Every structure is written in structure tokens, then in C-alpha cells.
Amino acid sequence: MKLVCHIAFAAALLASAPAGAQQSAPPAGQTSGTQAPSQAPEQKPDEPQKYEETVVVTASKTEEKLVNAPATMTVIGADAIQSAPSQNFAELLRSVPGLNLTQVSARDINVTSRGATGTLATGQLALLDGRSLYQDFFGFVMWDFLPVNLNEIKQVEVIRGPASAVWGANALNGVVNVITKAPREMPGTSVTLGVGGFDRSTKSCANAPGCAQQSAGSLFYVSGTHAQAVNDRWSFKVSAGGYTQDPMARPAPGTAIPCANPDVCFGTKASYPNFANQGTTQPKFDGRVDYDYPDGKRLSISAGVAGTEGIMHSGIGPFDINRGSVMSYGKANFTKQGFRAAFFTNVLDGDASNLLTVNQLGQPIGFAFGTKTFDFEASNVQTFQQKHVVTYGGNLRYNTFDLSLAPLSDKRTEGGLYAQDELFLANAVRLVAGARLDRFDYLDDVVFSPRVTLMVKPYADHTVRLSYNRAYRSPSVINNFLDVTIAEPIALCAFSPLLAGRTYLLPVRSVGNEILGAPLNETSVDAYELGYTGVVANGRAVLSAAFYVNRTNDDILFTEDTGARWTATNPPPGWPLPPAVINFVPGRSLPALFTYRNLGKTTQKGIELGVNSRVQSYLNVFANYSFQATPGVNFPNVANPLSEVNLPARNRFNAGFNYNRSRWLGDLTVTYSDRAYWQDVLDDRYHGTTDSYTLVNGGAGFKWAANKLTTSVKVINLFNQDVQQHVFGDILKRQVVGELRVNF
């Protein structure tokens, strides 16, 4: 609450400024008609962009200055992207305040804003130039299916809070929009080559008898991009790349699952199972053609494909995604002033096998998945009477599914309409009000997602926001139609020493709610926020602060149906012992059924503080702090409700800088994260806590041959700590990469 007082005091102080210092309404450059507002002043080529000139599009699907956005946002710019220590998005997004991120294998990354993340995180919407990247059959994001290279990315915009009023489903927790450069913004040819290695020795293995430390792992990546303006109308770019990495380290098999939180740790903990960990290989290709009309219209057509292999963790254990699993897309985008129309299709085809769970025949559970998505969207921006900036539009999406774990799934149609009005009430006061209506095949009613934001702007570069909005996530195809039976090995020696060495495969069915005839409601969140964004120091620094309360209703969680347990009167098929002994299973029951349920309500509260500054044109520094309170959990029919949800780190801190002057460049980032609790893999024997950690990343480089060649060394986890970001995940150790960039 101290932060709320500080923000209120700052607002009062700024509001006392002379009227002449306030921004008149509407901003210069906005006119009536269909012309979209243009709030970005012309930028000199040799002058670094100031924060007051930073333009975003994700908050309202129209261009606006960062300081005028009706939501709390973070923008990752070109300097940070260029100095990123890794080719994956984990290390690029890790320093965003309020963003919880886990890397649980060489390829598996999960992201959630203002709430705990986990395996198959389903509440964060990810976009590439506005094209949805989430996998419609379960709503999670496979970040390795981004088909573009890092040098093609203009900026990454992160909405740090719910955003369904504009973006619809799956923007439950927030939005990450990766925005690429147009071909005319990156003329020429570039090639990047990286070779490196990483440590795989761990403390857990050093303390485990008979555990042999793994040798060092290796990684390699290469990418190339060519962009060209053929004439004043046509331009294009093509890119390709590949990334390959050995498996990361894992906790030593036989080591007990750690659980240091007595409020959520119950029962006997299992040991880490022994399975063959996998690395990853990720090829990709992308192309784009733009046609610029004489009157300012633009038609852009793009297509690409990305492949992957490696470990994908899930609620029933790790799946090994097989080589040849690919996602391809095609997209057409047309813009005319404030009007935009777009069509895209995503096609996913792959298969995987589980490394832990088996069926009743003792064979690994397999997962073949094929999906097709077709989406059409149109939107427009208009200004009226010099007081209203109205954004409106809608989309229609059609999906087909072929999923071996959900054989009854077939197709789904969804669509939505939205409208938003930014109303200039006075010189220093704006009101943003909007709403979206969505319709899903699997829901009985239309979903309503409103947004209201009051913005007070005593100065043009300072904004205090008070906002409310509602977001939601529809039940996924897997939530509705999952149908698989796994066999849990039961050691019969627990009943008698005479049965030592004998194992019974206990059948446990996992099904979606539609199969049980128990329809799910959509998960919704009512989000309240008091925030501040200010640009100071002559445009060289941006300050941000936010206090938020997110109240989530109808959480959809995978849980045991305790009323369907195997008992002495209802023994499992083929039970080899007298049924009466089931009542004496030491320490645990015999589960028979898992399914998805709307368990109840949770409340997330938190504070975020941040500063980004261009101290000089060649030196950027940043620092931010995030606090997330232990969530309030109200699950009426659950004995220990807090143990049914992942608990995020309470305190997170990031600080760093990047430097680029003359021939030298370098960067350093420090990330601290508190202990966290995880319960989203298998049963309660595998639920536990991860230790707090401090992760230090850095790098240095030198430019040669008139800046056409750049050589650099990049290091992740400089001090080689054992960093485990999920209790069931891999262990991140020190990684060192040598990189060469060539620009023609």
C-alpha cells in the first residue's frame, strides 16, 4: 500500500503544475475521418530514439506513444535484442517486471504475467506481428515456432496484465507481441554464427552415491537474412536459421523431490525419475513481400515454417517431441491509413512420446497432433469531433483438430467483435472505455470483456492510470475432450515382503469434462490497477510503477476425482491381491480418475517498479522490482486449496546495462528470483519447491572492418550456479558462446 500512496502523491504533485504545461486534447496530428493518429515525431537516422518517442501498437491495436497506452507495458528495444545472451526468448523476456518465466528443458519455455507460470502455461497470449502463436488445442505457446531471426525483430511489446477487451481469448494474464522490421527497415544481408558449450555437473549428482557427472554440452546456431527494396513499390526479405543444443543437466535420479514450504507440502515425496533427457534442433525459414501503393496503402504477404524436437513437459510427465514436428503459416495484411485487414493460417503437425507414463500394456503414451487454424481480422481507427479516438474491429477463427489424446475432438469456431473509445475529457484527463464480445462453440453464452481506464496527464510525458478490465480463457480442446488411460506402477512389496520385485500397473483414466458430461465455464479475471508511467531527463529515462489486484474466477485445473478412487468394493481390473488390502495402502490412495474442474477463485496482488534510462546515446541501464503476494485461494471443495496452485516467487529483481560505442559493445544483467512452489506435474509426490537463485548474464564484443564484422562472447549464468526454474525441470548451468556477425 505504500506504493499506492507514493503514486497518489506523485499524481497530486504533477497535477499542481501550471496549465500551460499540460497537454491539450487531442494530440497534434489527429484529425477527423479515417486517419489513424500519428504520435511519433520524425527520427533522425543518427539519433537514438528517446523514450518519449517510443510508439506501441499492442495496447489498443493502433499506434500510440508508450506513455499514452491505457495498459502497463514494457518495450524491449533493438539494443536489448541485439545484445541478447541467447537465441531463445527466455533470456530476452526474463528481465520484464511482473513476468514469470521458466525454462524447463533445452526447448521448453513458459511465460505468465502477474501470476505463477508452469508447464504448458495457458494464460499468456503470444503474437508475431499480431498473428496468434498459441496452440489452439491447449492454448499454450511453443516459442521455438517463431520463424524469424533476432535481427529481424524491431521491438517486443509486453502488456503486463489481462487484455481480452482487445485481443480476446488467452489474453488472460497478458500479451507478448513480437514486431518485426519491414524489408525497407533492414536493407542488406547479414549472417550470424554461434558456437558454444555449457556445464552439466550438478550439486545433486555430486551428493548422490554412484551418480556420474555428465560431460559438458554443446550448442550451435546459424542464421541469415537478406532484405531488399526492389523499387519504390516492391520490397522483400528472406531469412533462414537453425539452432541445435545438447540436453541440459537434470537432478540426479533417486534424489528426493524438494519441498520446503510446510503450508503446501503433504505426504511422502517421490524421487526424481530416471529418463533419457533430450536436447533440441530447431530449423526455420521465413519470407515476406511488401507492396507500397502510391497513396500510402500497403499489402504485405508473408509465410514461414519452423520445426522443433526435444522435451515438452506436461501434467502427465515429459513428452519427447520427435524430429519432423513443424508449424507453418501464411499471412496477408492490408493497411490503408487507420484501416487494417489480415488473414492468416497456422498448420501444426507433429508427434511425441511420453518418457514416464505408459499404458496398461506397458507401452509409452504417444501423442500425435495435427491442427489447422484459419483466422480473418479487420479493424479501423477513426477520430471524431477532436475528442474521440475510436478503435473497432473483429475476427473470425476456424480450427480443425486431429489429436490422438483427444480422439473425439474435431473442430471449433470462434469469433469476436470489439470497440474502444479514447475520450479527451479535459486538457489533462482521458477516459478509455471499450469492450469485446466473443462466441465459442464450446460455451453456452457470449463472453463479455470490458475495459475502463481513467488517465490523468498533468504533463504530456506523465500518466497516472486507474483501470479495470476483465479477461478470460475458454476451455481448450484438451480440457474438453482429453481421453487417455495411463498405468501407474504400484510396487506390491508395500503390502508384503514376499511380493518384492513385483509391480502392478494401476489404470488411471484422464478425461475431459465433455466426456464426463460436466461442462466447464470459462476462466475469467477481474483486474484492477493503479499505475504510473513517466518520461523524465529530457526523454532519456522512463519510470513505471503499478499496483494490481487480479481476481480469477472458475480456475480450470487438472485434479483427481476423489469420488472415483479404487476401493475394496470397487477394485481395479486385474488386481492381484485380495480387494480388502486396498484399504491399507501405505501413505496414499489408489486414484482412478483425473479430469478438469472449475475449482473456484484465486486473488493475485502485486507491485511493480521500474526504470529504464539512456544515460548516454551509447549506454542504456535498467532496474526493476516485482512483488507478488501469496495468492488468496478459495476452492470450496478442496481440503488444501493452496497446494492446488503454483505459487510464484514473492520477490524478483532485475538490473543491467548494455553499451555500444565506437567498436566496443557489451552488456550485463543480474536477475534474482525467490523460492517458488510447483504442483502441475503428476501427483502430489512430485510437487515441491525450487530454491531462490541469482542469474548473472553478460557479454562483450568488438566490431571490425568498418562495422561489417562483429565478434562477441556471451555468457549465461556467469557464476555457474545450479538454477532450477521448475521443480521438475532441467538445471541451467554456465553457458559460453562465441558469436560472429557479418553484415554486407
Secondary structure, DSSP 8 states (H G I E B T S, - for coil): -HHHHHHHHHHHHHHTS-GGGS--SS-TT--SBS----------TTS---GGG-EE-TTTTS-EEGGG-SS-EEEE-HHHHHT-SSSSSHHHHTTSTTEEEEE-SSS-EEEEESS---TT--SEEEEETTEE-EETTTTEE-GGG--S-GGGEEEEEEE-S--HHHH-TT-SSEEEEEEE--GGGS-EEEEEEEEEEE----HHHHTSTT------EEEEEEEEEEEEE-SSSEEEEEEEEEEEE---B---TT-B-----TTT--S---B--------EEEEEEEEEEEEE-TTS-EEEEEEEEEEEEEEE--TT--EEEEEEEEEEEEEEEEEETTEEEEEEEEEEEEEEEEEEEE-TTS-EEEEEEEEEEEEEEEEEEEEETTTEEEEEEEEEEEEEEEETT-TT--EEEEEEEEEEEEEEEETTEEEEEEEEEEEETT-SS-EEEEEEEEEEEEETTEEEEEEEEEEEE---HHHHH-EEEEEEEEEGGGT-GGGTT-EEEEEEEEE-HHHHT-----EEEEEEEEEEEEEETTTTEEEEEEEEEEEEES-EEEEE-GGG-B-SSS--TT--S-GGGGGG-TTS-B--EEEEEE--EEEEEEEEEEEEEEEETTEEEEEEEEEE---EEE-TT-SSGGGGS-B--SEEEEEEEEEEETTEEEEEEEEEE--EEE--SSSGGG-EEE--EEEEEEEEEEEETTTTEEEEEEEESTT---EESSTTS-EE--EEEEEEEEE-
